[in-house]
Amino acid sequence: MSISFLEQRRSTPSRQLTAPGPNEEQLLTMLQAASRVPDHGKRVPFRFLRIQGDARHALGELLAARKHMLESDSSAAVIQKERERFSFAPLIITVIAAQGEDEKIPASERYATASCVCFALLQAAQALGFGAQWLTGWAATDSEICARLGLATDEALVGFIHIGTAKLQAPERERPDATQLLRDWQP
């Protein structure tokens, strides 16, 4: 891998993702690569949940119903947006972090490891020629949605990684200038 690959990394908006998605071998390759992240204490404090096919639409219906329950005055357009949220990319990999008690490794470090997994999964998808986007939104922290997805009370949903074939090249956006972000510490 060259630095130019990393310099070209970009997210493809989920609405611009379509079939085909990765096959089983490609997916396992991506997940294996994404699992090679910093992991203090070798806890492997993350797991994956695959959402594809009709499950994407079922999740959309669940989100629409939950949104209506939480905000009964939501417009039809808002409810429809929730219904369609997971219907574009053929595959969504949900990254879940273990957040329970651990006498040595703080929950924040374990969450950081799972966050690294999300980013590495974006890179792995792009390396195999797919587009991908890391999304969260209100559903990622809603206790009812998380419970329906099978998360335990000591787990956190870190990201929904939408993966598919890009309909068009993801647009470049303005990036920060690293020279403006760098400071030297002086004792």
C-alpha positions in Angstrom: 0.0 0.0 0.0 1.3 3.4 -0.8 0.6 6.7 0.9 -1.4 7.8 -2.1 -4.0 5.1 -1.4 -4.5 6.7 2.0 -4.5 10.2 0.6 -7.3 9.2 -1.8 -9.6 7.7 0.9 -13.1 9.1 0.9 -16.6 8.1 1.9 -19.2 7.3 -0.7 -22.6 8.5 0.5 -24.8 5.6 1.3 -27.5 6.8 -1.1 -24.9 6.4 -3.9 -24.2 2.7 -3.1 -25.8 -0.1 -4.9 -25.3 -3.8 -5.8 -23.2 -5.7 -6.1 -21.7 -5.8 -2.7 -18.8 -7.9 -1.6 -19.2 -11.7 -1.9 -18.6 -13.8 1.2 -14.8 -14.2 0.5 -14.4 -10.5 -0.1 -16.3 -9.7 3.1 -14.3 -12.0 5.2 -11.1 -10.5 3.8 -12.3 -7.0 4.7 -13.3 -8.1 8.2 -10.0 -9.8 8.8 -8.1 -6.8 7.6 -10.3 -4.5 9.7 -9.6 -6.6 12.8 -5.9 -5.7 12.7 -6.3 -2.6 14.8 -4.5 -1.4 18.0 -6.0 -3.4 20.9 -4.6 -2.6 24.3 -4.7 -5.8 26.3 -5.7 -7.9 23.3 -9.3 -7.9 24.4 -10.8 -7.9 20.9 -13.5 -5.6 22.3 -15.7 -5.6 19.2 -17.9 -7.8 17.1 -19.7 -7.5 13.8 -23.4 -7.7 12.9 -24.3 -8.2 9.2 -27.4 -6.6 7.8 -28.3 -7.4 4.2 -31.2 -8.4 1.9 -34.6 -8.1 3.5 -33.1 -7.4 6.9 -32.2 -3.9 5.7 -35.8 -3.2 4.9 -37.0 -4.7 8.2 -34.6 -2.4 10.0 -35.9 0.5 8.1 -39.4 -0.3 9.2 -38.3 -0.6 12.7 -36.6 2.8 12.5 -39.7 4.4 11.0 -41.9 3.0 13.7 -39.5 4.0 16.5 -39.1 7.5 15.1 -42.9 7.9 14.9 -43.2 6.6 18.5 -40.5 9.0 19.8 -41.7 12.0 17.7 -45.3 11.5 16.8 -45.4 14.9 15.0 -42.7 13.8 12.5 -43.6 14.5 8.9 -44.3 11.8 6.4 -41.0 12.7 4.7 -39.0 12.2 7.9 -40.6 8.8 8.5 -40.0 7.8 4.9 -36.3 8.8 5.3 -36.0 6.5 8.3 -37.7 3.7 6.4 -35.2 4.0 3.5 -32.1 4.7 5.6 -30.7 1.1 5.1 -32.1 0.3 1.7 -29.4 1.6 -0.6 -26.2 -0.2 0.1 -26.5 -4.0 -0.3 -24.5 -4.6 2.8 -24.3 -2.9 6.2 -21.8 -4.1 8.7 -22.5 -2.9 12.2 -19.5 -2.6 14.5 -20.3 -3.2 18.2 -18.0 -2.4 21.1 -17.7 -4.3 24.4 -18.1 -1.7 27.1 -18.6 -3.9 30.2 -16.4 -4.1 33.3 -12.7 -4.7 32.7 -10.2 -4.2 35.5 -7.3 -3.2 33.3 -8.6 -1.6 30.0 -11.0 1.4 30.2 -14.2 1.3 28.2 -13.0 4.4 26.3 -9.9 2.5 25.0 -12.1 -0.4 23.9 -14.5 2.0 22.2 -11.5 3.5 20.4 -10.4 0.1 19.2 -13.9 -0.5 17.7 -13.7 2.9 16.1 -10.4 2.0 14.5 -12.2 -1.1 13.2 -14.8 1.1 11.5 -12.2 3.1 9.8 -10.1 0.1 8.8 -13.2 -1.4 7.3 -13.8 1.7 5.2 -10.2 1.3 3.9 -10.5 -2.4 3.3 -13.7 -1.9 1.3 -12.1 0.8 -0.8 -9.0 -1.4 -1.4 -11.3 -4.1 -2.9 -13.0 -1.6 -5.1 -16.1 -0.9 -3.1 -17.6 2.3 -1.9 -18.4 2.6 1.8 -19.7 5.1 4.4 -19.6 5.0 8.2 -22.8 6.3 9.7 -24.3 6.4 13.1 -27.2 8.7 13.7 -29.9 8.6 16.5 -30.5 4.8 16.0 -26.9 4.0 17.1 -27.7 5.2 20.6 -31.4 4.4 20.9 -31.7 1.7 23.5 -34.8 0.1 21.8 -33.1 -0.1 18.4 -29.9 -1.5 20.0 -31.8 -4.1 21.9 -33.7 -5.1 18.8 -30.3 -5.5 17.0 -29.3 -7.9 19.8 -26.8 -5.6 21.6 -26.3 -6.4 25.3 -26.6 -3.6 27.8 -22.9 -3.5 28.2 -22.3 -3.0 24.4 -22.3 0.1 22.3 -23.1 0.5 18.6 -20.0 2.3 17.1 -21.1 2.5 13.5 -23.1 1.2 10.6 -20.7 0.7 7.7 -22.6 0.8 4.4 -20.8 -1.1 1.7 -21.6 -1.5 -2.0 -20.7 -0.5 -5.5 -20.5 3.3 -6.0 -22.9 4.7 -8.6 -20.5 7.5 -9.2 -17.1 8.6 -7.9 -17.4 10.0 -4.4 -16.8 13.7 -4.5 -13.7 15.1 -2.9 -14.2 17.6 -0.1 -12.0 20.1 1.5 -9.5 18.5 3.9 -7.7 20.0 6.9 -4.2 21.3 6.4 -2.0 19.2 8.8 0.4 22.1 9.2 -2.4 24.1 10.8 -3.2 21.2 13.2 0.4 20.5 14.3 1.9 22.1 17.4 5.2 21.4 19.2 5.1 20.9 22.9 7.7 22.8 24.8 8.4 21.9 28.5 
